[in-house]
Amino acid sequence: MARRRVLPGAWRHCAAMLLAALAATARAADYSGPLFDAHLHYNEEAWEGATAPHPLADVLARMKRNNVAAVVANSRPNAGTQALATSALTRDAGVTVLPFVRLYRNRADYNNWFRDESIYQMVLDELARGTPAGPFRGIGEFHLYDSANAEGPVAKKLMALAEQRNLVVLAHVDDAAIDLLMAATPSQGRNLRLIWAHTGIGGTPVARVEQLLARYPLLMGELSYRPGLACDGGKLCPDWRALMLKYPTRFMIGSDTWVNQRWMYYDELMKGYRAWLGDLPADVARRVAWENGAGLFGLSPR
Ligand SMILES: [Zn+2]
């Protein structure tokens, strides 16, 4: 009988230990809502030729099974974006495509676009042409490997053009170039909607990212390849989590399918995002995953 009186207490103790252990190891459920891919390329090596590894049906299937409901699309050359934006397959898949004008006709343009007047004319021509599904919504992605080139004559003209025509800019640049590009606009950057591809791929300190977000109210950070973002177990590192909680309306996720390998691992990329999004409060996760991108382009809620 004495044993009987002891057991319930022992059980309570064991149960408490077990619950504590579970709480310590439990992780938040992954984010399961819609995703907005704010940095997607559909370059010719993905779709060109009869044996193309990633024809339209393939990339749309990847978006659909990951619940990627809208994408910022650009490509070298622009034909890939045109195809993605206008295909009946895209409509059937329920994917909204926001087409951007890429500044590169070929690899040589990567290192010369910011001073090449023929690129400016090409952008004007592409904007006038639009796509059969509607106008282009932005310019980019473009790269500046030397931030001083943000002061190139064509770079400055394109930033002013983007602000005047209410186009979104997708820029793979460092933090110094963000200031220079913003300075080239009529509003000194207050009215330019700029998506900062990778939010500092060279590891711009979090404090400097925060300073730029505070300085430019329409600056958005896209988070592919961002060093220092994810820590143990694929969770957000503490400084990034704090920054997202402070600026919940300013970040977005992206695939950056710049080479075919990124298409091959598209599922894993999106699963990785869902894992750390799940660590954020639900309303913040949904903003970063979907609403910030949707809001930037006036899409209706999902
Ligand atoms: Zn890219």
Residues whose N, C-alpha, C, O or C-beta is under 5 A from the ligand:
A	BS01	ZN	E141 D256 W258
